[in-house]
Amino acid sequence: MSDKYYDLLVIGGGPAGAATAYWAASAGLKTAIVEKKVFPRQKTCGDGLTPRAVHQLSEMQLDHKLTGYHKYEGLRAIAHNKSIEMKWPDHPVFPSHGYVVRRCDLDTMVVENAISAGAEFFEGMEAIRPLHDDNSEIQGALVINHETSEELEIKAKFLAVADGANSRFGRSLGSNRNKSYPMGMAIRGYFESPLDKEPWIESALDVKDRNGNSMPGYGWIFPVGNGTINVGIGLLSTFRDYREVNTTHLFNEFALTLPDYWDINPLTPIEPPTGGRLPMAGSVGPKAGHNWLLVGDAAGSVNPFNGEGIDYAYETGRLAASLFVEANLQHDNKVLQRYPDLLDEEYGLYFKVARLFAKIIGNPVLIRELTRVGMHSQTLMEWALKVMANLMKENDKGLDEAAYGMIASIVKMIPDQRVSK
């Protein structure tokens, strides 16, 4: 492949990169995606698509593709020997259902959609560093073909950096994670189960080992609809001993203590479990340069309330694409500098509350009380579901007032317990 020139070069073909490419190519930008893996490829993920993610996929004209996958109605929360089933709330924008789609299928679907819109896709090729012109302006990326070891230059007017949570390319542009923000850690595996078509995804809010000892984090069980379930456990860095936690041990213990009705063999996952870390709450920056933007996980766009990142990848990719299109039409790169403010307008308050919540639940006593109180109230848990999935309506009670009020009320229940800052 000879050196090429594009309006937009997207570094990474996952959810954020494919969405950016789709919207940019649909608007007429000559767009290329460089992806170091070869699709289909596996990713550490719960595979659950919430209503926000389903909405974005619908906006990308992918409704018909989703119909072949497992559709679910809401969340079943289990804690303290209780169970509450909650349907997704009615919302004027987002649907009242989700899907479970394995990432190997989902990401291939979305990137193929971007190709259909006109984007070129170069897989098995990694962008290893930015290219600079004589004025030190970024003009593209040096790319290596992992199969042939051939290096080539791909030049572009704009760059979207979407190479994931560990974003090497983003770091080469000077981006860094704010370490005071929460970091997530998760591990997941697949098991055969007869309940692969359950109408609920399940979240375990008080995870214990087989001896009944409390463990940090929360667990999930998502029916995939293909004879298997996705089982995983997530943990926030706000937990005191976060760095010493053995996630493989957590996963094994959680699998061994799954409710009997899932009918799995906890010792025989279909494949070895995989794990990863996720920067959260918009923790990575700067997010905009002269001609580049960070999108999705590369920008830390993961929800600390529930570890959800796919919908925010789609949303930030769409926003970034709109700014690239506008900058191209106006021949004015200053348009891109609006990106951080637009992100803050959309997610700033929500992520601020989520960061505080993450600090609170790093305290085992507080999270135990939070779940104990919540599991006695269907109304409270349904409200919490709306908040954690970011499905509040415009006329709902103010998020900051409601969320801070809830957190404050829990703290007051335990007057002798101090919350570390």
DRENROTOR-892499 format. One line per 5 residues: number of its first residue (from 1); their letters; for each residue x, y, z of C-alpha. Coordinates in nm, 3 decimals. Example, Ala and Ser with C-alpha at 12.3 -4.5 7.8 and 13.67 -1.06 7.14 Angstrom:
<sites>
1> as> 1.230/-0.450/0.780 | 1.367/-0.106/0.714
</sites>
This chain:
<sites>
1> msdky> 0.000/0.000/0.000 | 0.148/0.334/-0.103 | 0.131/0.643/0.117 | -0.216/0.801/0.116 | -0.386/1.125/0.214
6> ydllv> -0.724/1.162/0.386 | -0.941/1.427/0.538 | -0.964/1.221/0.858 | -0.747/0.942/0.994 | -0.905/0.742/1.277
11> igggp> -0.660/0.561/1.504 | -0.845/0.251/1.625 | -1.144/0.062/1.488 | -1.337/-0.013/1.810 | -1.668/0.149/1.908
16> agaat> -1.537/0.508/1.924 | -1.326/0.486/1.611 | -1.589/0.310/1.400 | -1.861/0.555/1.508 | -1.638/0.854/1.433
21> aywaa> -1.555/0.711/1.093 | -1.918/0.634/1.013 | -2.042/0.985/1.087 | -1.746/1.153/0.917 | -1.765/0.939/0.602
26> saglk> -2.144/0.980/0.589 | -2.089/1.358/0.583 | -1.845/1.334/0.294 | -1.503/1.334/0.459 | -1.246/1.106/0.301
31> taive> -1.188/0.882/0.601 | -0.951/0.599/0.691 | -0.942/0.372/0.997 | -0.617/0.210/1.112 | -0.670/-0.084/1.351
36> kkvfp> -0.385/-0.292/1.492 | -0.597/-0.605/1.540 | -0.766/-0.816/1.272 | -1.144/-0.836/1.304 | -1.333/-1.015/1.445
41> rqktc> -1.140/-0.986/1.772 | -1.222/-1.038/2.139 | -1.249/-0.761/2.401 | -1.291/-0.764/2.778 | -1.651/-0.649/2.816
46> gdglt> -1.984/-0.748/2.963 | -2.131/-0.734/2.609 | -2.440/-0.554/2.737 | -2.588/-0.271/2.532 | -2.796/-0.030/2.740
51> pravh> -3.071/0.187/2.591 | -2.822/0.471/2.529 | -2.603/0.241/2.320 | -2.901/0.092/2.136 | -3.014/0.444/2.047
56> qlsem> -2.677/0.528/1.894 | -2.672/0.205/1.695 | -3.021/0.285/1.569 | -2.899/0.631/1.466 | -2.626/0.456/1.266
61> qldhk> -2.899/0.255/1.083 | -2.810/-0.073/1.252 | -3.152/-0.167/1.396 | -3.193/-0.456/1.155 | -2.857/-0.600/1.255
66> ltgyh> -2.948/-0.606/1.624 | -3.267/-0.807/1.584 | -3.072/-1.133/1.562 | -2.922/-1.087/1.908 | -3.054/-1.136/2.260
71> kyegl> -3.291/-0.858/2.366 | -3.345/-0.795/2.737 | -3.590/-0.584/2.935 | -3.393/-0.458/3.232 | -3.178/-0.537/3.533
76> raiah> -3.212/-0.788/3.814 | -3.020/-0.673/4.122 | -2.927/-0.930/4.385 | -2.788/-0.850/4.730 | -2.839/-0.952/5.093
81> nksie> -3.043/-1.257/4.988 | -3.292/-1.037/4.806 | -3.369/-0.988/4.437 | -3.529/-0.692/4.257 | -3.622/-0.692/3.888
86> mkwpd> -3.635/-0.350/3.721 | -3.740/-0.272/3.366 | -3.559/-0.001/3.178 | -3.745/0.328/3.237 | -3.958/0.494/2.973
91> hpvfp> -3.766/0.775/2.809 | -3.851/1.021/2.529 | -3.523/0.949/2.344 | -3.388/0.610/2.448 | -3.566/0.276/2.399
96> shgyv> -3.687/0.065/2.691 | -3.474/-0.236/2.605 | -3.115/-0.342/2.558 | -2.926/-0.617/2.377 | -2.641/-0.849/2.462
101> vrrcd> -2.399/-0.875/2.170 | -2.052/-1.022/2.196 | -1.794/-0.760/2.114 | -1.638/-0.974/1.842 | -1.971/-0.946/1.658
106> ldtmv> -2.066/-0.592/1.762 | -1.741/-0.419/1.671 | -1.724/-0.598/1.336 | -2.081/-0.488/1.265 | -2.010/-0.122/1.340
111> venai> -1.682/-0.103/1.151 | -1.842/-0.269/0.846 | -2.111/-0.004/0.868 | -1.844/0.265/0.856 | -1.693/0.096/0.551
116> sagae> -2.035/0.092/0.384 | -2.056/0.467/0.451 | -1.730/0.517/0.261 | -1.450/0.478/0.515 | -1.142/0.273/0.427
121> ffegm> -1.036/0.015/0.683 | -0.677/-0.098/0.733 | -0.662/-0.380/0.988 | -0.355/-0.549/1.126 | -0.185/-0.212/1.099
126> eairp> -0.076/-0.002/1.395 | -0.023/0.374/1.408 | 0.302/0.393/1.603 | 0.367/0.767/1.611 | 0.242/1.096/1.469
131> lhddn> 0.398/1.253/1.162 | 0.502/1.618/1.177 | 0.559/1.870/0.900 | 0.837/2.131/0.893 | 0.635/2.352/1.128
136> seiqg> 0.594/2.067/1.381 | 0.224/2.040/1.296 | 0.081/1.687/1.301 | 0.000/1.570/0.950 | -0.081/1.203/0.999
141> alvin> 0.071/0.886/1.140 | 0.352/0.643/1.074 | 0.188/0.303/1.042 | 0.337/-0.045/1.056 | 0.183/-0.351/0.890
146> hetse> 0.224/-0.627/1.149 | 0.207/-0.902/0.888 | 0.474/-0.766/0.652 | 0.662/-0.528/0.889 | 0.624/-0.264/0.619
151> eleik> 0.611/0.096/0.739 | 0.413/0.364/0.559 | 0.295/0.717/0.613 | -0.074/0.796/0.618 | -0.133/1.169/0.602
156> akfla> -0.452/1.344/0.700 | -0.592/1.685/0.770 | -0.748/1.565/1.099 | -0.689/1.276/1.341 | -0.933/1.103/1.574
161> vadga> -0.749/0.912/1.847 | -0.958/0.608/1.942 | -0.701/0.343/2.030 | -0.857/0.247/2.360 | -0.796/0.266/2.732
166> nsrfg> -0.418/0.243/2.711 | -0.400/0.489/2.416 | -0.035/0.487/2.315 | -0.102/0.729/2.035 | -0.282/0.963/2.271
171> rslgs> 0.015/0.962/2.507 | 0.246/1.044/2.216 | 0.036/1.360/2.170 | 0.077/1.454/2.536 | -0.243/1.316/2.686
176> nrnks> -0.235/1.170/3.036 | -0.480/1.027/3.288 | -0.566/1.233/3.593 | -0.478/0.983/3.866 | -0.714/1.144/4.115
181> ypmgm> -1.004/1.016/3.904 | -1.133/0.660/3.949 | -0.994/0.374/3.744 | -1.190/0.058/3.679 | -1.065/-0.298/3.659
186> airgy> -1.268/-0.589/3.524 | -1.238/-0.954/3.425 | -1.492/-1.166/3.238 | -1.547/-1.514/3.100 | -1.819/-1.719/2.929
191> fespl> -2.003/-2.025/3.060 | -2.262/-2.255/2.911 | -2.603/-2.206/3.074 | -2.965/-2.305/2.998 | -3.074/-1.950/3.096
196> dkepw> -2.895/-1.787/2.805 | -3.217/-1.609/2.700 | -3.322/-1.463/3.035 | -3.509/-1.130/2.993 | -3.285/-0.968/3.259
201> iesal> -2.919/-0.894/3.292 | -2.811/-0.954/3.650 | -2.590/-0.755/3.886 | -2.459/-0.890/4.216 | -2.413/-0.598/4.454
206> dvkdr> -2.267/-0.780/4.756 | -2.013/-1.025/4.619 | -1.891/-1.296/4.855 | -1.647/-1.581/4.823 | -1.746/-1.945/4.878
211> ngnsm> -1.681/-1.909/5.253 | -1.923/-1.617/5.281 | -1.656/-1.349/5.313 | -1.730/-1.016/5.144 | -1.523/-0.934/4.837
216> pgygw> -1.468/-0.594/4.675 | -1.646/-0.493/4.357 | -1.967/-0.603/4.191 | -2.047/-0.898/3.969 | -2.251/-0.934/3.653
221> ifpvg> -2.422/-1.217/3.468 | -2.541/-1.129/3.117 | -2.729/-1.391/2.911 | -2.585/-1.389/2.558 | -2.862/-1.586/2.385
226> ngtin> -2.632/-1.835/2.216 | -2.625/-2.100/2.488 | -2.383/-1.901/2.701 | -2.373/-1.629/2.966 | -2.113/-1.358/3.016
231> vgigl> -1.990/-1.360/3.377 | -1.762/-1.093/3.516 | -1.656/-0.887/3.812 | -1.559/-0.520/3.827 | -1.370/-0.315/4.083
236> lstfr> -1.299/0.057/4.129 | -0.960/0.202/4.223 | -1.126/0.381/4.515 | -1.123/0.051/4.704 | -0.848/0.068/4.968
241> dyrev> -0.647/-0.238/4.858 | -0.717/-0.203/4.486 | -0.358/-0.264/4.373 | -0.326/-0.585/4.575 | -0.647/-0.746/4.446
246> ntthl> -0.606/-1.063/4.241 | -0.882/-1.030/3.980 | -0.846/-1.390/3.864 | -0.915/-1.503/4.221 | -1.215/-1.268/4.239
251> fnefa> -1.351/-1.407/3.914 | -1.308/-1.770/4.020 | -1.475/-1.710/4.357 | -1.763/-1.522/4.199 | -1.822/-1.800/3.946
256> ltlpd> -1.825/-2.056/4.228 | -2.094/-1.863/4.415 | -2.333/-1.786/4.126 | -2.698/-1.863/4.208 | -2.787/-2.226/4.131
261> ywdin> -3.047/-2.130/3.872 | -2.776/-2.031/3.622 | -2.672/-2.400/3.624 | -2.311/-2.347/3.518 | -2.000/-2.551/3.579
266> pltpi> -1.788/-2.280/3.745 | -1.466/-2.470/3.685 | -1.504/-2.487/3.307 | -1.537/-2.149/3.137 | -1.560/-2.177/2.761
271> epptg> -1.229/-1.993/2.725 | -0.977/-1.841/2.967 | -1.118/-1.524/3.127 | -0.970/-1.191/3.019 | -0.932/-0.865/3.207
276> grlpm> -0.841/-0.502/3.161 | -0.834/-0.153/3.314 | -1.054/0.141/3.222 | -0.993/0.513/3.280 | -1.323/0.672/3.385
281> agsvg> -1.521/0.997/3.412 | -1.339/1.180/3.134 | -1.009/1.139/3.319 | -0.774/1.169/3.019 | -0.665/1.499/2.869
286> pkagh> -0.600/1.719/2.692 | -0.877/1.594/2.465 | -0.821/1.837/2.177 | -0.520/1.961/1.983 | -0.474/2.174/1.674
291> nwllv> -0.611/1.904/1.443 | -0.685/1.604/1.666 | -0.941/1.485/1.921 | -0.952/1.198/2.171 | -1.267/0.984/2.167
296> gdaag> -1.409/0.696/2.368 | -1.188/0.508/2.613 | -0.884/0.701/2.489 | -1.046/1.007/2.650 | -1.146/0.815/2.964
301> svnpf> -1.514/0.826/2.865 | -1.636/0.545/3.089 | -1.922/0.577/3.339 | -1.793/0.518/3.696 | -2.142/0.424/3.815
306> ngegi> -2.152/0.103/3.611 | -1.834/0.069/3.404 | -2.026/0.134/3.084 | -1.822/0.266/2.794 | -1.974/0.159/2.463
311> dyaye> -2.249/0.421/2.451 | -2.007/0.700/2.546 | -1.768/0.578/2.278 | -2.045/0.607/2.018 | -2.159/0.945/2.151
316> tgrla> -1.814/1.105/2.172 | -1.729/0.965/1.829 | -2.039/1.123/1.682 | -1.965/1.458/1.846 | -1.603/1.451/1.731
321> aslfv> -1.707/1.369/1.374 | -1.947/1.664/1.366 | -1.663/1.898/1.467 | -1.424/1.755/1.208 | -1.691/1.807/0.942
326> eanlq> -1.753/2.164/1.056 | -1.382/2.247/1.074 | -1.333/2.109/0.726 | -1.620/2.314/0.582 | -1.507/2.634/0.752
331> hdnkv> -1.136/2.573/0.693 | -1.091/2.657/1.059 | -0.927/2.418/1.304 | -1.033/2.636/1.597 | -1.370/2.462/1.573
336> lqryp> -1.208/2.158/1.738 | -1.129/2.357/2.053 | -1.500/2.354/2.141 | -1.484/1.979/2.199 | -1.383/1.979/2.570
341> dllde> -1.651/2.233/2.657 | -1.916/2.037/2.469 | -1.815/1.721/2.654 | -1.831/1.906/2.983 | -2.175/2.040/2.899
346> eygly> -2.301/1.691/2.823 | -2.125/1.484/3.091 | -1.952/1.722/3.334 | -2.205/1.726/3.619 | -2.291/1.359/3.575
351> fkvar> -1.927/1.250/3.591 | -1.865/1.479/3.889 | -2.139/1.307/4.087 | -2.016/0.968/3.968 | -1.664/1.045/4.091
356> lfaki> -1.798/1.127/4.436 | -2.008/0.812/4.434 | -1.697/0.611/4.340 | -1.516/0.745/4.646 | -1.808/0.657/4.871
361> ignpv> -1.841/0.300/4.752 | -1.470/0.241/4.798 | -1.563/0.211/5.165 | -1.695/-0.144/5.228 | -1.914/-0.039/5.522
366> lirel> -2.088/0.231/5.322 | -2.152/0.017/5.016 | -2.297/-0.254/5.239 | -2.537/-0.003/5.393 | -2.619/0.149/5.056
371> trvgm> -2.719/-0.186/4.910 | -2.897/-0.298/5.227 | -3.121/0.009/5.226 | -3.173/0.001/4.852 | -3.279/-0.363/4.838
376> hsqtl> -3.575/-0.281/5.064 | -3.719/-0.027/4.818 | -3.819/-0.101/4.459 | -3.873/0.273/4.404 | -3.526/0.368/4.528
381> mewal> -3.359/0.097/4.321 | -3.547/0.200/4.008 | -3.435/0.557/4.063 | -3.077/0.438/4.114 | -3.097/0.240/3.788
386> kvman> -3.200/0.555/3.601 | -2.911/0.749/3.750 | -2.646/0.482/3.703 | -2.744/0.414/3.342 | -2.767/0.790/3.274
391> lmken> -3.131/0.766/3.170 | -3.265/1.065/3.363 | -3.529/1.274/3.190 | -3.491/1.649/3.157 | -3.778/1.704/3.400
396> dkgld> -3.646/1.458/3.660 | -3.527/1.599/3.988 | -3.186/1.766/3.949 | -2.916/1.501/3.931 | -2.674/1.682/4.158
401> eaayg> -2.935/1.747/4.428 | -3.080/1.397/4.416 | -2.753/1.207/4.399 | -2.573/1.413/4.659 | -2.879/1.386/4.880
406> miasi> -2.882/1.009/4.854 | -2.510/0.983/4.928 | -2.542/1.222/5.222 | -2.830/1.022/5.369 | -2.627/0.701/5.356
411> vkmip> -2.327/0.867/5.519 | -2.548/0.997/5.802 | -2.663/0.643/5.877 | -2.311/0.559/5.991 | -2.197/0.859/6.194
416> dqrvs> -1.884/0.689/6.330 | -1.747/0.598/5.986 | -1.526/0.856/5.812 | -1.511/0.865/5.435 | -1.156/0.904/5.307
421> k> -1.106/1.193/5.070
</sites>
